[in-house]
Structures are given as C-alpha cells and as structure tokens.
C-alpha cells in the first residue's frame, strides 16, 4: 500500500470511529460542539453514512484507486469552508472547527503524498 493509500485508509478508520459514536452514543460527540442533544434518528443515520464512507475510503486505499484518493483529498480540504460558514452563521459552536481542521489536515496530507508519488503529474 502506498503512503497516500495509507493516509486514506487511516482517515477511513477515523470516519468509522466517528460513525460508530454517532450511531450508538451521538450526544456524547455532538454536545461538546454546541449541538443540542437529540433523540431524533437523523444523527444515527449520519453515523451510518460515515460508516458507509469508510467502506469507500478503505477500498480506495486497498486497491490504490488514485482518482478516489484525489477526490477525498479535495473534499476533506473543503470541509473547513462549510464548517466555518456554519460557525459564522451561528448554527454551531466554533469548537466544531476541530473536526474541520482534522479533515483539512488529512486532505493536505493525502494531497502531498499523492503529489510526491507523482499522481498529480499526469501519471494517473
């Protein structure tokens, strides 16, 4: 497994953990970030979606699917824009930017590894 694939795999494991928490104990994760506790099903559905994304990340890493790894890097780098907007619109506490920073840094990590492995030089 290439280093870029390992970065995507590790991020997939991070998503799996977040997904499991959202599925089984969602309020433990969301309340410290200024999101009101909820018993509604949407938060648990979000956990299932996180776990579904995990499958794509793991498969992309395992099979070295470069186009998917490039897409995940880009998407993870843009999450910070949306989370910042949510904070500025006062939808959520600024502490949510911790997750945005993790996504952003993970995206940068994968991007630079892909670049180092020449995947952005027309070689895939």
C-alpha positions in Angstrom: 0.0 0.0 0.0 1.4 3.4 -1.0 1.8 6.1 1.6 -1.1 8.1 0.1 -3.3 5.0 0.3 -2.3 4.5 3.9 -3.3 8.1 4.6 -6.7 7.4 3.1 -7.0 4.2 5.0 -6.2 5.9 8.3 -8.8 8.6 7.5 -11.3 5.9 6.8 -10.7 4.4 10.2 -11.3 7.8 11.7 -14.6 8.0 9.9 -15.5 4.6 11.2 -14.9 5.6 14.8 -17.0 8.8 14.3 -19.7 6.8 12.6 -19.9 4.3 15.4 -20.1 7.0 18.0 -22.8 8.8 16.1 -24.7 5.6 15.7 -24.5 4.4 19.4 -23.8 7.4 21.6 -24.4 10.5 19.4 -24.9 13.0 22.1 -21.5 12.2 23.7 -20.0 13.5 20.5 -22.2 16.4 19.4 -23.0 18.2 22.7 -19.4 19.4 23.4 -19.6 21.1 20.0 -22.6 23.2 20.9 -25.1 21.0 19.1 -28.2 20.3 21.2 -28.7 16.8 22.4 -31.1 14.8 20.3 -33.0 11.6 20.2 -34.0 12.1 16.6 -32.9 9.4 14.2 -31.1 11.8 11.8 -27.9 11.8 13.9 -27.8 8.0 13.9 -28.4 8.0 10.1 -25.4 10.3 9.9 -23.4 7.6 11.7 -24.4 5.0 9.2 -23.4 7.4 6.4 -20.0 7.9 8.0 -19.5 4.1 8.1 -20.6 3.8 4.5 -18.0 6.4 3.5 -15.5 4.3 5.5 -16.0 1.4 3.0 -15.2 3.7 0.1 -12.0 5.0 1.8 -10.8 1.5 2.7 -11.5 0.2 -0.8 -9.8 3.1 -2.5 -6.8 2.6 -0.3 -6.6 -1.1 -0.6 -7.0 -1.1 -4.4 -4.9 2.1 -4.9 -7.8 3.9 -6.7 -6.0 7.2 -7.2 -8.9 9.1 -8.7 -10.9 8.4 -5.5 -8.0 9.3 -3.3 -7.6 12.6 -5.2 -11.3 13.3 -4.7 -11.2 12.6 -1.0 -8.2 14.9 -0.5 -10.0 17.7 -2.2 -13.3 17.1 -0.4 -11.6 16.9 3.0 -9.7 20.2 2.3 -13.1 22.0 1.6 -14.9 20.9 4.7 -13.3 23.7 6.6 -15.1 26.3 4.4 -18.5 24.8 5.2 -17.9 24.4 8.9 -16.5 27.9 9.1 -19.7 29.2 7.4 -21.8 27.2 10.0 -19.9 28.9 12.8 -20.2 32.4 11.2 -24.0 31.8 10.7 -24.1 30.8 14.4 -25.5 27.3 13.6 -22.9 25.7 15.8 -20.1 26.5 18.3 -16.7 27.3 16.9 -15.4 24.1 18.6 -16.7 22.2 15.5 -13.7 23.6 13.7 -11.7 20.9 15.4 -13.3 18.4 13.1 -12.8 20.8 10.2 -9.1 21.1 11.0 -8.7 17.3 11.1 -10.4 16.9 7.7 -8.3 19.8 6.3 -5.0 18.4 7.6 -5.9 14.9 6.5 -6.7 16.2 3.0 -3.5 18.1 2.8 -1.6 15.0 4.0 -3.1 12.8 1.3 -2.7 15.6 -1.4 1.0 16.0 -0.7 1.6 12.2 -0.6 -0.2 11.9 -3.9 1.9 14.7 -5.4 5.1 13.2 -4.1 4.1 9.9 -5.7 3.6 11.8 -9.0 -0.1 11.2 -9.2 -0.7 14.9 -10.0 1.9 15.0 -12.8 -0.3 13.2 -15.3 0.8 9.7 -14.1 -2.7 8.6 -13.0 
